[in-house]
Amino acid sequence: MPERKRKWRILLMHTIILPTLFFGIYFFSLAPKSWEGVDEAVVEKIAKEHGREAREPLIDPGSGDLLLFGFLLAGAVGGFAAGYYWRELTKKG
């Protein structure tokens, strides 16, 4: 009997999760244009109001998600280190 319940639970999860996942992918693929980041929407606008123009960055990460990938790697390394040393981090006194 437990095997039958397990199969029904798996079937039910797939009937809920898969359509939700497909709908999410479809919904986000319908975006009419790319969203503006904080740099374009806020920082550049305020800089132009005060008479300053944007400059090229000192270290150019290029176009794409290279900078986001760097943050992902740094977060993964930091999370691994925090997990590895969890006992020392939470030790009292």
HELIX and SHEET records of a PDB file:
HELIX    1   1 PRO A    2  SER A   29  1                                  28    
HELIX    2   2 VAL A   38  VAL A   38  1                                   1    
HELIX    3   3 ASP A   39  VAL A   43  3                                   5    
HELIX    4   4 GLU A   44  GLU A   49  1                                   6    
HELIX    5   5 LEU A   66  TYR A   84  1                                  19    
HELIX    6   6 TRP A   86  THR A   90  1                                   5    
END                                                                             
